[in-house]
Amino acid sequence: MHLTKSEQQIMEIFWQADHPMAQTEVVTTCVDRKWKERSIFSMLNSLMEKGVLREVGFVRSGKTYARTFEPAMSHAEYLAEVVAQQLPMEQFPELLAAMLKKVEMTPALQKELRAVVRENGQ
C-alpha cells in the first residue's frame, strides 16, 4: 500500500480529527494546501480503494447531502502495514529492537507491551 504525498496529508487530517469529516471540511482544515474540490474527491475515492478511509454517513451541506469519512485504520496500523510489506519477517526482531531504542522504556510501557505480546502471540 502506497499513499501519495497528498493522500498522506489528507490522512493526517483524518487521523488528527475526532469526528467523521465531509470533503468540504477537509478542504477548509488544510489551509496550507489549495486543493480543488475535484482533486479532493478523487483522492478520497483513492484512499477508500486503498482501504485506509471509509465512508460512514452523510451530513447536510446546503441543499444537498455530503458523504462523511473516517480512517479505516489508525496511523500506527497504516505504518505497520507499510513496514510489513517492505521488511522480511526475519528482520522483524531487529526492527522491534531498533524501535525500542528510540523510546523511553517506562514500567507502564513495559506492562503495555507485555500485554500486547500476550494478546497477539500465537
VMD Tcl script that builds the backbone (N, CA, C; Angstrom):
set m [mol new atoms 366]
animate dup $m
set s [atomselect $m all]
$s set {name element resname resid chain x y z} {
  {N N MET 1 A 0.842 -1.173 0.000}
  {CA C MET 1 A 0.000 0.000 0.000}
  {C C MET 1 A 0.893 1.244 0.000}
  {N N HIS 2 A 0.683 2.067 -0.973}
  {CA C HIS 2 A 1.468 3.296 -1.069}
  {C C HIS 2 A 0.529 4.488 -1.178}
  {N N LEU 3 A 0.729 5.464 -0.307}
  {CA C LEU 3 A -0.037 6.703 -0.392}
  {C C LEU 3 A 0.834 7.787 -1.000}
  {N N THR 4 A 0.235 8.601 -1.861}
  {CA C THR 4 A 0.964 9.747 -2.411}
  {C C THR 4 A 1.151 10.775 -1.297}
  {N N LYS 5 A 1.972 11.765 -1.545}
  {CA C LYS 5 A 2.209 12.816 -0.548}
  {C C LYS 5 A 0.896 13.526 -0.199}
  {N N SER 6 A 0.093 13.833 -1.199}
  {CA C SER 6 A -1.196 14.494 -0.955}
  {C C SER 6 A -2.136 13.592 -0.174}
  {N N GLU 7 A -2.171 12.304 -0.511}
  {CA C GLU 7 A -3.016 11.366 0.218}
  {C C GLU 7 A -2.575 11.263 1.678}
  {N N GLN 8 A -1.258 11.270 1.916}
  {CA C GLN 8 A -0.758 11.229 3.284}
  {C C GLN 8 A -1.193 12.478 4.050}
  {N N GLN 9 A -1.146 13.635 3.392}
  {CA C GLN 9 A -1.571 14.871 4.048}
  {C C GLN 9 A -3.048 14.824 4.404}
  {N N ILE 10 A -3.852 14.291 3.513}
  {CA C ILE 10 A -5.281 14.165 3.803}
  {C C ILE 10 A -5.506 13.195 4.959}
  {N N MET 11 A -4.797 12.082 4.951}
  {CA C MET 11 A -4.967 11.115 6.042}
  {C C MET 11 A -4.520 11.708 7.374}
  {N N GLU 12 A -3.486 12.543 7.378}
  {CA C GLU 12 A -3.064 13.210 8.623}
  {C C GLU 12 A -4.217 14.022 9.193}
  {N N ILE 13 A -4.970 14.692 8.335}
  {CA C ILE 13 A -6.132 15.469 8.778}
  {C C ILE 13 A -7.147 14.539 9.438}
  {N N PHE 14 A -7.439 13.407 8.801}
  {CA C PHE 14 A -8.399 12.462 9.360}
  {C C PHE 14 A -7.886 11.830 10.651}
  {N N TRP 15 A -6.602 11.463 10.706}
  {CA C TRP 15 A -6.052 10.838 11.909}
  {C C TRP 15 A -6.075 11.803 13.092}
  {N N GLN 16 A -5.955 13.094 12.834}
  {CA C GLN 16 A -5.964 14.080 13.915}
  {C C GLN 16 A -7.376 14.503 14.312}
  {N N ALA 17 A -8.348 14.260 13.452}
  {CA C ALA 17 A -9.730 14.658 13.723}
  {C C ALA 17 A -10.365 13.721 14.748}
  {N N ASP 18 A -11.316 14.241 15.481}
  {CA C ASP 18 A -12.017 13.415 16.469}
  {C C ASP 18 A -13.452 13.115 16.038}
  {N N HIS 19 A -13.707 13.293 14.753}
  {CA C HIS 19 A -15.051 13.062 14.226}
  {C C HIS 19 A -14.964 12.798 12.716}
  {N N PRO 20 A -15.983 12.152 12.152}
  {CA C PRO 20 A -16.017 11.969 10.696}
  {C C PRO 20 A -16.093 13.337 10.015}
  {N N MET 21 A -15.506 13.419 8.827}
  {CA C MET 21 A -15.445 14.697 8.120}
  {C C MET 21 A -15.960 14.560 6.696}
  {N N ALA 22 A -16.596 15.629 6.218}
  {CA C ALA 22 A -17.031 15.711 4.832}
  {C C ALA 22 A -15.905 16.346 4.010}
  {N N GLN 23 A -16.001 16.206 2.706}
  {CA C GLN 23 A -14.995 16.737 1.784}
  {C C GLN 23 A -14.740 18.224 2.007}
  {N N THR 24 A -15.791 19.008 2.194}
  {CA C THR 24 A -15.620 20.464 2.368}
  {C C THR 24 A -14.852 20.788 3.639}
  {N N GLU 25 A -15.056 20.008 4.696}
  {CA C GLU 25 A -14.311 20.243 5.933}
  {C C GLU 25 A -12.833 19.922 5.766}
  {N N VAL 26 A -12.538 18.897 4.988}
  {CA C VAL 26 A -11.128 18.572 4.710}
  {C C VAL 26 A -10.468 19.756 4.010}
  {N N VAL 27 A -11.143 20.317 3.031}
  {CA C VAL 27 A -10.597 21.457 2.283}
  {C C VAL 27 A -10.358 22.640 3.214}
  {N N THR 28 A -11.307 22.956 4.080}
  {CA C THR 28 A -11.144 24.106 4.973}
  {C C THR 28 A -10.132 23.845 6.080}
  {N N THR 29 A -9.951 22.589 6.468}
  {CA C THR 29 A -8.985 22.242 7.519}
  {C C THR 29 A -7.552 22.402 7.031}
  {N N CYS 30 A -7.308 22.095 5.796}
  {CA C CYS 30 A -5.956 22.141 5.252}
  {C C CYS 30 A -5.735 23.476 4.534}
  {N N VAL 31 A -5.477 24.521 5.311}
  {CA C VAL 31 A -5.354 25.860 4.743}
  {C C VAL 31 A -4.049 26.064 3.974}
  {N N ASP 32 A -3.011 25.282 4.298}
  {CA C ASP 32 A -1.730 25.467 3.614}
  {C C ASP 32 A -1.707 24.845 2.222}
  {N N ARG 33 A -2.713 24.039 1.900}
  {CA C ARG 33 A -2.821 23.451 0.559}
  {C C ARG 33 A -4.050 24.011 -0.130}
  {N N LYS 34 A -3.942 24.269 -1.386}
  {CA C LYS 34 A -5.073 24.781 -2.163}
  {C C LYS 34 A -5.565 23.697 -3.112}
  {N N TRP 35 A -6.177 22.668 -2.536}
  {CA C TRP 35 A -6.719 21.596 -3.346}
  {C C TRP 35 A -8.046 22.021 -3.938}
  {N N LYS 36 A -8.312 21.567 -5.135}
  {CA C LYS 36 A -9.601 21.794 -5.763}
  {C C LYS 36 A -10.557 20.708 -5.293}
  {N N GLU 37 A -11.844 21.036 -5.268}
  {CA C GLU 37 A -12.863 20.075 -4.837}
  {C C GLU 37 A -12.752 18.767 -5.613}
  {N N ARG 38 A -12.522 18.873 -6.912}
  {CA C ARG 38 A -12.457 17.679 -7.768}
  {C C ARG 38 A -11.269 16.784 -7.392}
  {N N SER 39 A -10.120 17.382 -7.092}
  {CA C SER 39 A -8.958 16.568 -6.741}
  {C C SER 39 A -9.147 15.917 -5.367}
  {N N ILE 40 A -9.792 16.616 -4.441}
  {CA C ILE 40 A -10.096 16.020 -3.134}
  {C C ILE 40 A -11.023 14.821 -3.329}
  {N N PHE 41 A -12.042 14.983 -4.157}
  {CA C PHE 41 A -12.984 13.898 -4.446}
  {C C PHE 41 A -12.230 12.673 -4.954}
  {N N SER 42 A -11.310 12.875 -5.893}
  {CA C SER 42 A -10.523 11.760 -6.451}
  {C C SER 42 A -9.647 11.112 -5.394}
  {N N MET 43 A -9.001 11.946 -4.554}
  {CA C MET 43 A -8.117 11.401 -3.527}
  {C C MET 43 A -8.908 10.627 -2.468}
  {N N LEU 44 A -10.088 11.129 -2.086}
  {CA C LEU 44 A -10.906 10.407 -1.109}
  {C C LEU 44 A -11.312 9.036 -1.661}
  {N N ASN 45 A -11.697 8.995 -2.923}
  {CA C ASN 45 A -12.052 7.710 -3.537}
  {C C ASN 45 A -10.847 6.783 -3.601}
  {N N SER 46 A -9.680 7.321 -3.923}
  {CA C SER 46 A -8.461 6.516 -3.969}
  {C C SER 46 A -8.127 5.963 -2.579}
  {N N LEU 47 A -8.278 6.794 -1.550}
  {CA C LEU 47 A -8.000 6.352 -0.181}
  {C C LEU 47 A -8.974 5.258 0.257}
  {N N MET 48 A -10.218 5.341 -0.205}
  {CA C MET 48 A -11.175 4.267 0.108}
  {C C MET 48 A -10.793 2.984 -0.619}
  {N N GLU 49 A -10.376 3.097 -1.873}
  {CA C GLU 49 A -9.949 1.913 -2.630}
  {C C GLU 49 A -8.742 1.241 -1.977}
  {N N LYS 50 A -7.862 2.048 -1.380}
  {CA C LYS 50 A -6.663 1.519 -0.724}
  {C C LYS 50 A -6.957 0.979 0.672}
  {N N GLY 51 A -8.176 1.206 1.167}
  {CA C GLY 51 A -8.579 0.651 2.450}
  {C C GLY 51 A -8.175 1.436 3.675}
  {N N VAL 52 A -7.724 2.675 3.520}
  {CA C VAL 52 A -7.325 3.463 4.680}
  {C C VAL 52 A -8.411 4.445 5.118}
  {N N LEU 53 A -9.434 4.625 4.287}
  {CA C LEU 53 A -10.522 5.555 4.572}
  {C C LEU 53 A -11.837 4.857 4.281}
  {N N ARG 54 A -12.870 5.181 5.055}
  {CA C ARG 54 A -14.181 4.589 4.793}
  {C C ARG 54 A -15.274 5.653 4.920}
  {N N GLU 55 A -16.324 5.429 4.161}
  {CA C GLU 55 A -17.492 6.298 4.220}
  {C C GLU 55 A -18.333 5.860 5.409}
  {N N VAL 56 A -18.791 6.833 6.221}
  {CA C VAL 56 A -19.535 6.461 7.426}
  {C C VAL 56 A -20.911 7.099 7.519}
  {N N GLY 57 A -21.252 7.985 6.604}
  {CA C GLY 57 A -22.568 8.587 6.679}
  {C C GLY 57 A -22.688 9.808 5.790}
  {N N PHE 58 A -23.699 10.622 6.126}
  {CA C PHE 58 A -23.972 11.826 5.362}
  {C C PHE 58 A -24.239 12.983 6.311}
  {N N VAL 59 A -23.963 14.194 5.827}
  {CA C VAL 59 A -24.241 15.406 6.587}
  {C C VAL 59 A -24.874 16.415 5.640}
  {N N ARG 60 A -25.762 17.217 6.158}
  {CA C ARG 60 A -26.414 18.244 5.336}
  {C C ARG 60 A -25.381 19.269 4.904}
  {N N SER 61 A -25.361 19.588 3.630}
  {CA C SER 61 A -24.421 20.567 3.070}
  {C C SER 61 A -25.195 21.447 2.097}
  {N N GLY 62 A -25.692 22.579 2.589}
  {CA C GLY 62 A -26.526 23.425 1.746}
  {C C GLY 62 A -27.848 22.751 1.474}
  {N N LYS 63 A -28.199 22.619 0.206}
  {CA C LYS 63 A -29.465 21.989 -0.167}
  {C C LYS 63 A -29.329 20.490 -0.403}
  {N N THR 64 A -28.105 19.989 -0.338}
  {CA C THR 64 A -27.870 18.571 -0.593}
  {C C THR 64 A -27.210 17.929 0.628}
  {N N TYR 65 A -26.780 16.700 0.443}
  {CA C TYR 65 A -26.066 15.976 1.490}
  {C C TYR 65 A -24.667 15.632 0.994}
  {N N ALA 66 A -23.723 15.613 1.923}
  {CA C ALA 66 A -22.343 15.257 1.594}
  {C C ALA 66 A -21.961 14.003 2.375}
  {N N ARG 67 A -21.178 13.152 1.753}
  {CA C ARG 67 A -20.682 11.957 2.440}
  {C C ARG 67 A -19.695 12.369 3.522}
  {N N THR 68 A -19.650 11.599 4.603}
  {CA C THR 68 A -18.637 11.809 5.637}
  {C C THR 68 A -17.729 10.582 5.679}
  {N N PHE 69 A -16.497 10.824 6.070}
  {CA C PHE 69 A -15.463 9.791 6.052}
  {C C PHE 69 A -14.723 9.769 7.374}
  {N N GLU 70 A -14.111 8.619 7.664}
  {CA C GLU 70 A -13.219 8.468 8.809}
  {C C GLU 70 A -12.148 7.442 8.447}
  {N N PRO 71 A -11.041 7.435 9.176}
  {CA C PRO 71 A -9.998 6.448 8.877}
  {C C PRO 71 A -10.507 5.023 9.074}
  {N N ALA 72 A -10.105 4.150 8.190}
  {CA C ALA 72 A -10.438 2.729 8.313}
  {C C ALA 72 A -9.377 2.008 9.141}
  {N N MET 73 A -8.263 2.695 9.392}
  {CA C MET 73 A -7.192 2.160 10.227}
  {C C MET 73 A -6.486 3.324 10.901}
  {N N SER 74 A -5.873 3.051 12.028}
  {CA C SER 74 A -5.125 4.099 12.734}
  {C C SER 74 A -3.827 4.389 11.987}
  {N N HIS 75 A -3.203 5.476 12.375}
  {CA C HIS 75 A -1.914 5.828 11.771}
  {C C HIS 75 A -0.894 4.712 12.047}
  {N N ALA 76 A -0.896 4.201 13.268}
  {CA C ALA 76 A 0.037 3.114 13.622}
  {C C ALA 76 A -0.234 1.863 12.797}
  {N N GLU 77 A -1.506 1.535 12.586}
  {CA C GLU 77 A -1.842 0.363 11.774}
  {C C GLU 77 A -1.383 0.554 10.332}
  {N N TYR 78 A -1.539 1.765 9.810}
  {CA C TYR 78 A -1.077 2.053 8.449}
  {C C TYR 78 A 0.436 1.872 8.357}
  {N N LEU 79 A 1.179 2.448 9.307}
  {CA C LEU 79 A 2.641 2.329 9.282}
  {C C LEU 79 A 3.074 0.871 9.415}
  {N N ALA 80 A 2.376 0.111 10.250}
  {CA C ALA 80 A 2.699 -1.312 10.394}
  {C C ALA 80 A 2.478 -2.042 9.074}
  {N N GLU 81 A 1.416 -1.687 8.358}
  {CA C GLU 81 A 1.133 -2.304 7.055}
  {C C GLU 81 A 2.251 -1.987 6.057}
  {N N VAL 82 A 2.700 -0.740 6.034}
  {CA C VAL 82 A 3.777 -0.332 5.116}
  {C C VAL 82 A 5.057 -1.100 5.443}
  {N N VAL 83 A 5.398 -1.160 6.719}
  {CA C VAL 83 A 6.618 -1.866 7.127}
  {C C VAL 83 A 6.505 -3.350 6.808}
  {N N ALA 84 A 5.346 -3.950 7.087}
  {CA C ALA 84 A 5.160 -5.380 6.836}
  {C C ALA 84 A 5.336 -5.717 5.362}
  {N N GLN 85 A 4.970 -4.790 4.490}
  {CA C GLN 85 A 5.120 -5.031 3.052}
  {C C GLN 85 A 6.566 -4.844 2.590}
  {N N GLN 86 A 7.342 -4.084 3.336}
  {CA C GLN 86 A 8.704 -3.761 2.924}
  {C C GLN 86 A 9.779 -4.635 3.561}
  {N N LEU 87 A 9.499 -5.160 4.747}
  {CA C LEU 87 A 10.529 -5.815 5.535}
  {C C LEU 87 A 10.262 -7.318 5.652}
  {N N PRO 88 A 11.259 -8.143 5.336}
  {CA C PRO 88 A 11.077 -9.591 5.514}
  {C C PRO 88 A 10.830 -9.915 6.992}
  {N N MET 89 A 10.001 -10.899 7.258}
  {CA C MET 89 A 9.642 -11.268 8.628}
  {C C MET 89 A 10.864 -11.598 9.485}
  {N N GLU 90 A 11.911 -12.127 8.846}
  {CA C GLU 90 A 13.111 -12.477 9.622}
  {C C GLU 90 A 13.748 -11.236 10.252}
  {N N GLN 91 A 13.497 -10.064 9.689}
  {CA C GLN 91 A 14.099 -8.837 10.211}
  {C C GLN 91 A 13.202 -8.116 11.222}
  {N N PHE 92 A 12.039 -8.690 11.518}
  {CA C PHE 92 A 11.125 -8.059 12.460}
  {C C PHE 92 A 11.748 -7.878 13.851}
  {N N PRO 93 A 12.429 -8.896 14.418}
  {CA C PRO 93 A 13.052 -8.682 15.737}
  {C C PRO 93 A 14.055 -7.525 15.727}
  {N N GLU 94 A 14.830 -7.399 14.655}
  {CA C GLU 94 A 15.789 -6.293 14.546}
  {C C GLU 94 A 15.062 -4.953 14.495}
  {N N LEU 95 A 13.955 -4.894 13.745}
  {CA C LEU 95 A 13.157 -3.673 13.668}
  {C C LEU 95 A 12.596 -3.312 15.038}
  {N N LEU 96 A 12.033 -4.297 15.724}
  {CA C LEU 96 A 11.464 -4.049 17.042}
  {C C LEU 96 A 12.534 -3.568 18.018}
  {N N ALA 97 A 13.710 -4.177 17.989}
  {CA C ALA 97 A 14.811 -3.747 18.859}
  {C C ALA 97 A 15.218 -2.314 18.549}
  {N N ALA 98 A 15.291 -1.961 17.271}
  {CA C ALA 98 A 15.654 -0.603 16.878}
  {C C ALA 98 A 14.595 0.397 17.340}
  {N N MET 99 A 13.328 0.023 17.240}
  {CA C MET 99 A 12.255 0.922 17.677}
  {C C MET 99 A 12.283 1.113 19.195}
  {N N LEU 100 A 12.560 0.046 19.923}
  {CA C LEU 100 A 12.595 0.147 21.381}
  {C C LEU 100 A 13.742 1.043 21.859}
  {N N LYS 101 A 14.809 1.137 21.078}
  {CA C LYS 101 A 15.921 2.027 21.419}
  {C C LYS 101 A 15.519 3.491 21.285}
  {N N LYS 102 A 14.464 3.754 20.515}
  {CA C LYS 102 A 14.036 5.130 20.240}
  {C C LYS 102 A 13.076 5.682 21.288}
  {N N VAL 103 A 12.592 4.839 22.212}
  {CA C VAL 103 A 11.618 5.299 23.191}
  {C C VAL 103 A 12.151 5.115 24.606}
  {N N GLU 104 A 11.624 5.923 25.511}
  {CA C GLU 104 A 11.966 5.768 26.920}
  {C C GLU 104 A 11.118 4.636 27.476}
  {N N MET 105 A 11.763 3.596 27.957}
  {CA C MET 105 A 11.062 2.401 28.415}
  {C C MET 105 A 10.644 2.580 29.874}
  {N N THR 106 A 9.417 2.993 30.082}
  {CA C THR 106 A 8.868 3.171 31.428}
  {C C THR 106 A 8.216 1.859 31.874}
  {N N PRO 107 A 8.013 1.689 33.179}
  {CA C PRO 107 A 7.310 0.489 33.646}
  {C C PRO 107 A 5.911 0.352 33.023}
  {N N ALA 108 A 5.209 1.468 32.838}
  {CA C ALA 108 A 3.869 1.420 32.236}
  {C C ALA 108 A 3.941 0.938 30.785}
  {N N LEU 109 A 4.945 1.421 30.043}
  {CA C LEU 109 A 5.095 0.990 28.652}
  {C C LEU 109 A 5.481 -0.486 28.591}
  {N N GLN 110 A 6.374 -0.920 29.495}
  {CA C GLN 110 A 6.738 -2.334 29.546}
  {C C GLN 110 A 5.512 -3.206 29.796}
  {N N LYS 111 A 4.652 -2.790 30.722}
  {CA C LYS 111 A 3.447 -3.539 31.037}
  {C C LYS 111 A 2.530 -3.601 29.814}
  {N N GLU 112 A 2.371 -2.487 29.143}
  {CA C GLU 112 A 1.510 -2.435 27.955}
  {C C GLU 112 A 2.054 -3.327 26.833}
  {N N LEU 113 A 3.375 -3.299 26.629}
  {CA C LEU 113 A 3.985 -4.126 25.591}
  {C C LEU 113 A 3.830 -5.612 25.909}
  {N N ARG 114 A 3.998 -5.982 27.175}
  {CA C ARG 114 A 3.803 -7.385 27.565}
  {C C ARG 114 A 2.364 -7.825 27.271}
  {N N ALA 115 A 1.414 -6.958 27.574}
  {CA C ALA 115 A 0.006 -7.282 27.317}
  {C C ALA 115 A -0.253 -7.450 25.828}
  {N N VAL 116 A 0.344 -6.601 25.005}
  {CA C VAL 116 A 0.178 -6.696 23.548}
  {C C VAL 116 A 0.758 -8.003 23.032}
  {N N VAL 117 A 1.939 -8.379 23.534}
  {CA C VAL 117 A 2.560 -9.625 23.091}
  {C C VAL 117 A 1.706 -10.821 23.522}
  {N N ARG 118 A 1.213 -10.817 24.764}
  {CA C ARG 118 A 0.346 -11.908 25.236}
  {C C ARG 118 A -0.923 -11.996 24.405}
  {N N GLU 119 A -1.514 -10.850 24.105}
  {CA C GLU 119 A -2.779 -10.794 23.368}
  {C C GLU 119 A -2.619 -11.248 21.922}
  {N N ASN 120 A -1.482 -10.912 21.311}
  {CA C ASN 120 A -1.290 -11.192 19.882}
  {C C ASN 120 A -0.391 -12.382 19.611}
  {N N GLY 121 A 0.213 -12.925 20.642}
  {CA C GLY 121 A 1.085 -14.078 20.453}
  {C C GLY 121 A 0.289 -15.328 20.140}
  {N N GLN 122 A 0.889 -16.195 19.386}
  {CA C GLN 122 A 0.194 -17.443 18.980}
  {C C GLN 122 A 0.694 -18.571 19.833}
}
mol reanalyze $m
mol bondsrecalc $m
mol representation Tube
mol addrep $m
